[in-house]
Amino acid sequence: MTQNQDTLAAVSLTMADEDSDAFAERIGRSFADWGFAVVADHGIPAELIERAETMSRTFFALPEEVKRSYHIAGGGGARGYTPFGTESAKDSNISDLKEFWHIGRDLPAGHAFEPYMPPNIWPKELDGFRETYLEMFAAFDKAGARILEAIARFLGLAPDFFVDTVRDGNSVMRLIHYPPVPEDSPAVRAGAHEDINTITLLIGAEEAGLELLDKNGQWRPVTPKAGELAVNIGDMLQRLTNNRLPSTTHRVVNPAPERRGHSRYSMPFFLHFRPDYLIETLPSCVDDTHPDLYPEPITAHDYLMQRLREIGLI
């Protein structure tokens, strides 16, 4: 896969069942070249996706005062509702044009990671909200694990290398609503940024707007078909691989004038390492021509806190 292509070609996850090494090479090369891959046949049921997307639209249509009742002041947006105009891209003083809801991992009482992961909260106005999104969270987790196995193979690691690194990890599913955009808005739906986590799996977004910044400094649209996943490398995995797998800058631009009056919805799943995992450069990603760019190891939790402060959530 080269950067001369205008769009990313989708790779089917069923290929991993037929030839795991060939699948790993194809998706790994896409990540190495672009920081992104488009994945079809990922195993998340279409019925579940439709149910989750419908529930998201229903929630964001609730009155503003109802939604804000689920905002946790000082919580860094970790759970529940984050109002419009709160989050901004790193180094930007203009807030993104979005509101969102966060769902995290449900941990059993007394779990060692309880101090790092607050409990979920659930809107009482919507029947089935909790059940739908816990099911969706588990489906994302399963698909992400299969993609991580392919990444491990591509890097020459044991296929199960990432299993323990993400076990009970601090992953977050985000329901996003980008409202209609005023004609004179100085802001964009999501400013240019990189993701903090390990990998991100994104589904939804019937409205266009997602773009990545290629190695030549050109913005290119990312346009998965209905039901396909857009998957990208996050900063934590970039750090672990000494930039062999890049965390590519991306953004969500405002719509064309004829689509300004339409909302945009999407559902990214930010797959994280477990909080106590020490992100330390893989020895296999360091050589004479690729010196270690990250000589100081850092835990996944400490890195997350550092980045959340940079984007204004804590």
VENSUL-V617220 format. One record per run of one state. SS is the DSSP state (H for helix, E for strand, C for the rest). FROM is the first residue (numbers start at 0). TO is the last residue. If there is no record, write none. Layout:
SS_FROM_TO ; SS_FROM_TO
//
This chain:
C_0_8 ; E_9_11 ; C_12_13 ; H_14_17 ; C_18_18 ; H_19_33 ; C_34_34 ; E_35_39 ; C_40_44 ; H_45_59 ; C_60_62 ; H_63_67 ; C_68_78 ; E_79_81 ; C_82_97 ; E_98_103 ; C_104_127 ; H_128_153 ; C_154_159 ; H_160_164 ; C_165_170 ; E_171_177 ; C_178_188 ; E_189_192 ; C_193_197 ; E_198_203 ; C_204_208 ; E_209_212 ; C_213_217 ; E_218_220 ; C_221_227 ; E_228_232 ; C_233_233 ; H_234_239 ; C_240_248 ; E_249_251 ; C_252_255 ; H_256_258 ; C_259_262 ; E_263_270 ; C_271_276 ; E_277_278 ; C_279_281 ; H_282_284 ; C_285_285 ; E_286_286 ; C_287_288 ; E_289_289 ; C_290_296 ; E_297_298 ; H_299_309 ; C_310_313
//
